Amino acid sequence: ILKNYLFKGIILEYVQDGETKTRSIDLLDLRPDTDATALVEEIQNAEPLITDSCKEHVIRLVQRLQEKLEEKEDHKFKLFKVLRAHTLPLTNVAFNKSGSRFITGSYDRTCKVWDTLSGEELHTLEGHGNVVYAIAFNNPYGDKIATGSFDKTCKMWSTETGKCYHTFRGHRAEIVCLSFNLQSTLLATGSMDTTAKLWDIEKGEEIITLSGHSAEIVALSFNTTGDRIITGSFDHTVVVWDVGTGRKLHILIGHRGEISSAHFNWDSSLIITGSMDKTCMLWNAIAGTHIATFTGHSDEILDVCFDYAGQNIATASADGSARVYNVETKKCIAKLEGHGCEISKVVFNPKGNRILTASSDKTARLWDAATGYCFQILEGHTDEIFSCAFNYKGDTIITGSKDNTCRIWH
C-alpha cells in the first residue's frame, strides 16, 4: 500500500511473515519540473517493494505532490467563521489529515468535533470528569479521536458517530500529552505521574508503561515508522524508547531546564528539543548524541518544530519572538519579530515556506520562513491564542483562544 502521508514523503506499507511493516521514502529534492516517471524508475531500482504493478500509482502520487508545489503562495487568509465553541476556555485544537474535520478540547470537560467547511458542530464528546487537555486524530486515517484528561483517563472515540470505544485507565495523575503512531495501532499517553503508557487501539488494553523519568512528562512523539517514541520531561531530559520492548535506548542529557517540546524529523534520523533554559537542541536520533545547541532567545522556548522536509527548525519563545534555524548549517536564517507577548505555538505550513505563530498578544501571525517577513496578522480574538494549525493543503487555519472561541480562516 502506498500513501503520501506528509508533504514530501511516501510510506510503503507491506506484509512480511504475517506482520505489517512500513518503510518511508523521502522526496525532499522533488521540484515541479522533475520528470516524475524517471524519478519513480530511480526509486524502483533502489526499492524492490515498488513493483511494476504499482509503478503507475507511485507516479500519480509524485505528480500530485508536484501540483501542490506549484500552487501559488500569495494567499491572504480571511476570517470565515467564529465558533463559540465551549463554555470555558479551550485547551487545544487539531485537524484531521485532509482538514475536513477538526477538534477542540476544553476546560468544560468536553471535546467537540467540527466540520471545517460549514463550521457546524458534529459531535460533543462527553464523559470526562475534568479538563480535556490533550486531543488528537489518528492521522492519516482520521476515523478515531483520543482525548486525554486531568481526570487521569484517556478516551478513544469514533469520529463518525461520537461513540466512545475505550476508556484507558491506569495513570495516577493528569494526562497532559498523547499521540497516535502513524500506523494507527498504538496510542501513547504522557502524564504528570512521570510515566508514559502505550495502549493497543483495537483491544483497548495497556501494552507497556514507560518508567524512568523523575518528573512530569509533558511531550511525546512517535517516529514515522512507529518503532521509537520520545518523551520529554520536567526533569530536563528526553528519553528515546524502543516501542516493541519498552526499553530505554538513549537519555538525551544537556538541557538545564524543563523540556517544553520534542519531535522527530520525517525520516526519524534527528530529534529537536526545546527547553525552559532558553535553548533548543538538535540530536542524532539513532546514536542519541548531541549535534547542536541553538541559542539566541532571551526567554524560555515554549515550542519547537521541524518543517516536513526536516531542513529547517522553528522555535517559539516567551520573549515574543520566533526563529528559524537551518539543520545543515546550524545557523539562524530568520528572526520573526513583532508579537507583543510570548509565542506559545509555532508551525510550518506543509510546503515549509510559511510559518504560523500563536501569541498571548491575542493575534496569530503568518511569516515568510526564509526572510522572517510578517505578511499577515490574524486579529479578532479577545484573549490569548495558545493553539493554531494548518490543514494538509495549507489553505485553512484554525486558531484557538482563551476567549472560549475558535476561528476558521480560509
Buried (B, 14 or more C-beta within 10 A) or exposed (E): EBBBBBBBBBBBBEEEEEEEBBEBBBBEEBEEEBEBBEBBBEBBEEBEBBEEEBBEEBBBBBEEBBEBBEEEEEBEBEBBBBBEBBEBBBBBBBBBBEBBBBBBBBBBBBBBBBEBBEBEEBBEBBBBEBBBBBBBBBBBBBEBBBBBBBBBBBBBBBBEEBEBBBBBEBBEEBBBBBBBBBBBBBBBBBBBBBBBBBBBBEEEEBBBBBEBBEBBBBBBBBBBBBBBBBBBBBBBBBBBBEBEEBEBBBEBEBBEBBBBBBBBBBBBBBBBBBBBBBBBBBBBBBEBEBBBBBEBBEEBBBBBBBBBBBBBBBBBBBBBBBBBBEBEEEEBBBBBEBBEBBBBBBBBBBBBBBBBBBBBBBBBBBBBBBEBEBEBEBEBBEEBBBBBBBBBBBBBBBBBBBBBBBBBBB
